[in-house]
Each structure stands twice: as structure tokens, then as C-alpha cells.
Amino acid sequence: MKKEILISVLGLAAGIILILLAMFVFTGSTTLNGVCYGFGAALLALSVGNLVGTSVKKAVETPETLKIQEIEEHDERNIRIRERAGWNTVRIFTPVLCFLTLASALIGVELYVTLAACGLVLLVAGLSIGSQIYYDKRL
């Protein structure tokens, strides 16, 4: 828990530093200015959200709720539900992604967008095959 808080505080500081750099140092370069603003704002928002979430979680958690959560997490029924939900997601997402890739190629979208979509199709296929091989050996 303390490690998460430390990482959030460091992210908060880094976000503030990047925003200050964008405001005072990189005023002439629009690219660096925008990058510093973007990454700084993202780090700032994520860190503040993580700190708020940690404090709320700490206020709500009790030993009893932690015990119930541990039992629910390792319950076989819940494990099967998560597995089935993941498989259905991939089963639905793959044809949609293939269609979008084909559509982007046919309507003349920039080449890098089509190649990125092709890369995602290959990544999903590789992850599916890799996980099937891994779990086949494991189970």
C-alpha cells in the first residue's frame, strides 16, 4: 500500500514538473510544449485519482470485507465466469477488428492506421494462440 502511495506521489510531482516545463521552458516549441502538457496532465490526473481511490479504499476496507473478497476471487464459479467473459470478448472483438481493418484499407485511410489495425489483429491472434498453448500445458 505504501509503495502505491509513493508511486502516486512521484507521478503527481512528475506531472507538475512537466506542466511547469511546458509553461516556462518550452514556450517556443509547440511540439515539446504539447507533449509536456499532455503527459503532465495525464500523470497529474492519474496520480490524483489513484491517491483518492487509495484513501477511499482504506476507509471502506475491513478485515471482514477483505476475507469475503479473497473467497470470492478464488471461487471456482467466479473464475469460470471471468474466463468465459474473456473468451466472449475475444470472440466478438476479433471479427469487428478484422472488419475495421478491411474497411480502413478499402476506404483509403492512411497506411499507418491500417497497419496498426493489422498489428492489433495479429496481436489478438498471437495472444489467443499463446494462451491456449500455455494453459494446455499448465492444466
SEDRENBA-958808 format. One record per residue: residue number from 1; x, y, z of N, C-alpha, C in turn. Coordinates in steps of 0.1 Angstrom, whole numbers, plus 5000, padded with zeros to 4 digits. Layout:
# SEDRENBA-958808
> tise / n_u / n_v / n_w / ca_u / ca_v / ca_w / c_u / c_v / c_w
> NUM / X / Y / Z / X / Y / Z / X / Y / Z
...
***
This chain:
# SEDRENBA-958808
> tise / n_u / n_v / n_w / ca_u / ca_v / ca_w / c_u / c_v / c_w
> 1 / 5008 / 4988 / 5000 / 5000 / 5000 / 5000 / 5009 / 5013 / 5000
> 2 / 5019 / 5013 / 5008 / 5028 / 5024 / 5009 / 5035 / 5026 / 4996
> 3 / 5039 / 5015 / 4989 / 5045 / 5016 / 4976 / 5036 / 5023 / 4966
> 4 / 5023 / 5019 / 4966 / 5014 / 5026 / 4956 / 5013 / 5041 / 4959
> 5 / 5012 / 5044 / 4972 / 5011 / 5059 / 4975 / 5024 / 5066 / 4971
> 6 / 5035 / 5060 / 4973 / 5048 / 5066 / 4969 / 5048 / 5068 / 4954
> 7 / 5044 / 5058 / 4946 / 5044 / 5059 / 4932 / 5034 / 5070 / 4927
> 8 / 5023 / 5071 / 4934 / 5013 / 5081 / 4931 / 5018 / 5095 / 4933
> 9 / 5025 / 5097 / 4945 / 5031 / 5110 / 4948 / 5042 / 5114 / 4938
> 10 / 5050 / 5104 / 4934 / 5061 / 5106 / 4924 / 5054 / 5110 / 4911
> 11 / 5044 / 5103 / 4907 / 5037 / 5107 / 4895 / 5031 / 5121 / 4895
> 12 / 5025 / 5124 / 4907 / 5020 / 5138 / 4909 / 5031 / 5148 / 4907
> 13 / 5042 / 5146 / 4913 / 5053 / 5155 / 4912 / 5058 / 5156 / 4898
> 14 / 5059 / 5145 / 4891 / 5064 / 5145 / 4877 / 5054 / 5152 / 4868
> 15 / 5041 / 5151 / 4871 / 5031 / 5158 / 4863 / 5032 / 5173 / 4865
> 16 / 5034 / 5177 / 4877 / 5035 / 5191 / 4880 / 5048 / 5197 / 4873
> 17 / 5059 / 5189 / 4874 / 5071 / 5194 / 4868 / 5070 / 5195 / 4853
> 18 / 5063 / 5185 / 4847 / 5061 / 5186 / 4832 / 5052 / 5198 / 4828
> 19 / 5042 / 5200 / 4836 / 5034 / 5212 / 4832 / 5041 / 5225 / 4834
> 20 / 5049 / 5226 / 4845 / 5058 / 5238 / 4847 / 5068 / 5239 / 4836
> 21 / 5074 / 5228 / 4831 / 5083 / 5229 / 4820 / 5076 / 5234 / 4807
> 22 / 5064 / 5229 / 4805 / 5057 / 5234 / 4793 / 5053 / 5249 / 4794
> 23 / 5051 / 5254 / 4806 / 5047 / 5268 / 4808 / 5059 / 5277 / 4807
> 24 / 5070 / 5273 / 4812 / 5081 / 5283 / 4813 / 5093 / 5279 / 4805
> 25 / 5096 / 5267 / 4801 / 5108 / 5263 / 4794 / 5106 / 5262 / 4779
> 26 / 5096 / 5253 / 4776 / 5093 / 5250 / 4762 / 5082 / 5259 / 4756
> 27 / 5084 / 5272 / 4757 / 5074 / 5281 / 4752 / 5074 / 5283 / 4737
> 28 / 5086 / 5281 / 4731 / 5088 / 5283 / 4717 / 5084 / 5271 / 4709
> 29 / 5087 / 5259 / 4713 / 5085 / 5247 / 4706 / 5071 / 5242 / 4709
> 30 / 5062 / 5242 / 4699 / 5048 / 5238 / 4701 / 5047 / 5223 / 4703
> 31 / 5056 / 5215 / 4697 / 5056 / 5201 / 4699 / 5059 / 5197 / 4713
> 32 / 5071 / 5201 / 4717 / 5075 / 5198 / 4731 / 5066 / 5204 / 4741
> 33 / 5061 / 5215 / 4739 / 5051 / 5222 / 4748 / 5038 / 5213 / 4749
> 34 / 5033 / 5208 / 4738 / 5021 / 5200 / 4738 / 5024 / 5187 / 4745
> 35 / 5035 / 5181 / 4742 / 5039 / 5168 / 4748 / 5040 / 5169 / 4763
> 36 / 5046 / 5180 / 4768 / 5048 / 5182 / 4782 / 5034 / 5184 / 4789
> 37 / 5026 / 5192 / 4782 / 5012 / 5195 / 4788 / 5004 / 5182 / 4788
> 38 / 5005 / 5174 / 4777 / 4997 / 5161 / 4777 / 5002 / 5151 / 4787
> 39 / 5014 / 5148 / 4787 / 5019 / 5138 / 4797 / 5018 / 5144 / 4811
> 40 / 5020 / 5156 / 4813 / 5019 / 5162 / 4827 / 5005 / 5161 / 4832
> 41 / 4995 / 5165 / 4823 / 4981 / 5164 / 4827 / 4977 / 5150 / 4830
> 42 / 4981 / 5140 / 4821 / 4978 / 5126 / 4823 / 4984 / 5121 / 4836
> 43 / 4996 / 5124 / 4839 / 5002 / 5119 / 4851 / 4995 / 5126 / 4864
> 44 / 4992 / 5138 / 4862 / 4986 / 5145 / 4873 / 4972 / 5139 / 4876
> 45 / 4964 / 5137 / 4866 / 4951 / 5132 / 4868 / 4951 / 5117 / 4873
> 46 / 4960 / 5109 / 4867 / 4960 / 5095 / 4872 / 4965 / 5094 / 4886
> 47 / 4975 / 5102 / 4890 / 4981 / 5102 / 4903 / 4970 / 5107 / 4913
> 48 / 4964 / 5118 / 4910 / 4953 / 5123 / 4920 / 4942 / 5112 / 4921
> 49 / 4938 / 5106 / 4910 / 4928 / 5096 / 4910 / 4932 / 5084 / 4919
> 50 / 4944 / 5080 / 4917 / 4949 / 5069 / 4924 / 4950 / 5072 / 4939
> 51 / 4954 / 5084 / 4943 / 4955 / 5088 / 4957 / 4941 / 5088 / 4963
> 52 / 4932 / 5094 / 4956 / 4918 / 5095 / 4961 / 4912 / 5080 / 4963
> 53 / 4914 / 5072 / 4953 / 4910 / 5058 / 4953 / 4916 / 5051 / 4965
> 54 / 4929 / 5053 / 4967 / 4935 / 5046 / 4978 / 4930 / 5050 / 4991
> 55 / 4927 / 5063 / 4993 / 4922 / 5068 / 5006 / 4907 / 5063 / 5008
> 56 / 4899 / 5062 / 4997 / 4886 / 5057 / 4999 / 4886 / 5042 / 5002
> 57 / 4895 / 5035 / 4995 / 4896 / 5021 / 4997 / 4900 / 5018 / 5012
> 58 / 4909 / 5026 / 5016 / 4914 / 5024 / 5030 / 4903 / 5027 / 5040
> 59 / 4895 / 5036 / 5037 / 4884 / 5040 / 5047 / 4873 / 5029 / 5047
> 60 / 4871 / 5022 / 5036 / 4860 / 5013 / 5034 / 4863 / 4999 / 5038
> 61 / 4876 / 4995 / 5036 / 4880 / 4981 / 5038 / 4880 / 4977 / 5053
> 62 / 4875 / 4966 / 5056 / 4876 / 4960 / 5069 / 4881 / 4946 / 5068
> 63 / 4886 / 4940 / 5078 / 4891 / 4926 / 5077 / 4881 / 4916 / 5072
> 64 / 4868 / 4919 / 5076 / 4857 / 4910 / 5071 / 4855 / 4911 / 5056
> 65 / 4855 / 4924 / 5051 / 4853 / 4925 / 5037 / 4865 / 4920 / 5029
> 66 / 4877 / 4921 / 5034 / 4889 / 4915 / 5027 / 4888 / 4900 / 5027
> 67 / 4883 / 4894 / 5037 / 4882 / 4879 / 5037 / 4871 / 4875 / 5027
> 68 / 4860 / 4882 / 5027 / 4850 / 4879 / 5017 / 4855 / 4881 / 5003
> 69 / 4862 / 4891 / 5000 / 4868 / 4894 / 4987 / 4878 / 4883 / 4983
> 70 / 4886 / 4879 / 4992 / 4895 / 4868 / 4989 / 4888 / 4855 / 4985
> 71 / 4878 / 4852 / 4993 / 4870 / 4840 / 4990 / 4863 / 4841 / 4976
> 72 / 4857 / 4852 / 4973 / 4851 / 4855 / 4960 / 4860 / 4854 / 4949
> 73 / 4872 / 4859 / 4951 / 4882 / 4860 / 4940 / 4887 / 4846 / 4936
> 74 / 4888 / 4837 / 4945 / 4893 / 4823 / 4943 / 4882 / 4813 / 4941
> 75 / 4869 / 4817 / 4941 / 4858 / 4808 / 4940 / 4858 / 4803 / 4925
> 76 / 4856 / 4790 / 4924 / 4857 / 4784 / 4910 / 4846 / 4789 / 4901
> 77 / 4834 / 4792 / 4906 / 4824 / 4797 / 4897 / 4828 / 4811 / 4892
> 78 / 4833 / 4820 / 4900 / 4837 / 4833 / 4896 / 4849 / 4832 / 4886
> 79 / 4858 / 4823 / 4888 / 4869 / 4821 / 4879 / 4864 / 4817 / 4865
> 80 / 4855 / 4807 / 4865 / 4849 / 4803 / 4852 / 4841 / 4815 / 4845
> 81 / 4834 / 4823 / 4853 / 4827 / 4834 / 4847 / 4837 / 4844 / 4841
> 82 / 4848 / 4847 / 4847 / 4858 / 4856 / 4842 / 4864 / 4850 / 4829
> 83 / 4867 / 4837 / 4829 / 4873 / 4830 / 4817 / 4863 / 4831 / 4805
> 84 / 4850 / 4828 / 4808 / 4840 / 4829 / 4797 / 4838 / 4843 / 4792
> 85 / 4838 / 4853 / 4801 / 4837 / 4867 / 4797 / 4849 / 4871 / 4788
> 86 / 4861 / 4867 / 4792 / 4873 / 4870 / 4784 / 4872 / 4863 / 4770
> 87 / 4868 / 4851 / 4770 / 4867 / 4844 / 4757 / 4856 / 4850 / 4748
> 88 / 4845 / 4854 / 4753 / 4835 / 4860 / 4745 / 4839 / 4874 / 4740
> 89 / 4847 / 4881 / 4748 / 4852 / 4894 / 4744 / 4861 / 4892 / 4732
> 90 / 4870 / 4882 / 4732 / 4879 / 4880 / 4721 / 4871 / 4875 / 4709
> 91 / 4861 / 4866 / 4711 / 4853 / 4861 / 4701 / 4846 / 4871 / 4693
> 92 / 4841 / 4882 / 4700 / 4833 / 4892 / 4694 / 4843 / 4903 / 4688
> 93 / 4854 / 4906 / 4695 / 4863 / 4917 / 4692 / 4871 / 4914 / 4679
> 94 / 4874 / 4901 / 4677 / 4883 / 4897 / 4665 / 4876 / 4900 / 4652
> 95 / 4864 / 4896 / 4650 / 4857 / 4899 / 4637 / 4855 / 4914 / 4635
> 96 / 4851 / 4921 / 4646 / 4849 / 4935 / 4645 / 4862 / 4942 / 4641
> 97 / 4873 / 4938 / 4647 / 4886 / 4944 / 4644 / 4891 / 4940 / 4629
> 98 / 4888 / 4928 / 4625 / 4891 / 4924 / 4611 / 4883 / 4933 / 4601
> 99 / 4870 / 4935 / 4604 / 4861 / 4943 / 4596 / 4867 / 4957 / 4595
> 100 / 4870 / 4963 / 4606 / 4875 / 4977 / 4606 / 4888 / 4978 / 4599
> 101 / 4897 / 4968 / 4600 / 4909 / 4968 / 4592 / 4907 / 4968 / 4577
> 102 / 4898 / 4959 / 4573 / 4895 / 4958 / 4559 / 4888 / 4971 / 4554
> 103 / 4879 / 4976 / 4562 / 4872 / 4988 / 4558 / 4882 / 5000 / 4557
> 104 / 4891 / 5001 / 4566 / 4901 / 5012 / 4566 / 4910 / 5010 / 4553
> 105 / 4913 / 4998 / 4549 / 4921 / 4996 / 4537 / 4913 / 5000 / 4525
> 106 / 4900 / 4996 / 4525 / 4892 / 4999 / 4513 / 4888 / 5013 / 4511
> 107 / 4886 / 5021 / 4522 / 4882 / 5035 / 4520 / 4894 / 5044 / 4519
> 108 / 4906 / 5039 / 4520 / 4917 / 5047 / 4517 / 4922 / 5055 / 4529
> 109 / 4921 / 5050 / 4541 / 4926 / 5057 / 4553 / 4941 / 5056 / 4552
> 110 / 4948 / 5065 / 4559 / 4963 / 5065 / 4559 / 4968 / 5051 / 4562
> 111 / 4979 / 5048 / 4556 / 4985 / 5035 / 4557 / 4989 / 5031 / 4571
> 112 / 4994 / 5040 / 4579 / 4998 / 5037 / 4593 / 4986 / 5032 / 4601
> 113 / 4974 / 5038 / 4598 / 4962 / 5034 / 4606 / 4958 / 5019 / 4602
> 114 / 4959 / 5016 / 4589 / 4956 / 5002 / 4585 / 4966 / 4993 / 4590
> 115 / 4979 / 4996 / 4590 / 4989 / 4988 / 4595 / 4988 / 4986 / 4610
> 116 / 4984 / 4996 / 4617 / 4982 / 4995 / 4632 / 4970 / 4985 / 4635
> 117 / 4960 / 4986 / 4627 / 4948 / 4977 / 4629 / 4952 / 4963 / 4626
> 118 / 4961 / 4961 / 4615 / 4966 / 4948 / 4612 / 4974 / 4942 / 4623
> 119 / 4982 / 4951 / 4629 / 4991 / 4947 / 4640 / 4982 / 4942 / 4652
> 120 / 4971 / 4949 / 4654 / 4962 / 4945 / 4665 / 4956 / 4932 / 4663
> 121 / 4952 / 4929 / 4650 / 4946 / 4916 / 4647 / 4956 / 4905 / 4649
> 122 / 4969 / 4908 / 4645 / 4979 / 4898 / 4647 / 4982 / 4896 / 4662
> 123 / 4982 / 4907 / 4670 / 4984 / 4906 / 4684 / 4973 / 4898 / 4691
> 124 / 4961 / 4900 / 4687 / 4950 / 4892 / 4693 / 4951 / 4878 / 4690
> 125 / 4954 / 4875 / 4677 / 4956 / 4861 / 4673 / 4968 / 4854 / 4680
> 126 / 4979 / 4862 / 4681 / 4991 / 4856 / 4688 / 4988 / 4854 / 4703
> 127 / 4981 / 4863 / 4710 / 4978 / 4861 / 4724 / 4968 / 4850 / 4726
> 128 / 4958 / 4848 / 4717 / 4949 / 4837 / 4718 / 4956 / 4824 / 4717
> 129 / 4964 / 4823 / 4707 / 4972 / 4810 / 4704 / 4982 / 4808 / 4716
> 130 / 4989 / 4818 / 4720 / 4998 / 4817 / 4731 / 4992 / 4813 / 4744
> 131 / 4980 / 4818 / 4747 / 4974 / 4815 / 4760 / 4968 / 4801 / 4759
> 132 / 4963 / 4797 / 4747 / 4958 / 4783 / 4746 / 4969 / 4773 / 4748
> 133 / 4981 / 4776 / 4742 / 4992 / 4767 / 4744 / 4997 / 4766 / 4759
> 134 / 4997 / 4778 / 4765 / 5002 / 4779 / 4779 / 4993 / 4772 / 4788
> 135 / 4980 / 4774 / 4787 / 4970 / 4767 / 4796 / 4968 / 4753 / 4792
> 136 / 4971 / 4748 / 4780 / 4970 / 4734 / 4777 / 4982 / 4727 / 4784
> 137 / 4993 / 4733 / 4785 / 5004 / 4726 / 4792 / 5002 / 4727 / 4807
> 138 / 4996 / 4738 / 4811 / 4995 / 4740 / 4826 / 4984 / 4731 / 4832
> 139 / 4973 / 4730 / 4825 / 4962 / 4722 / 4830 / 4963 / 4708 / 4827
***
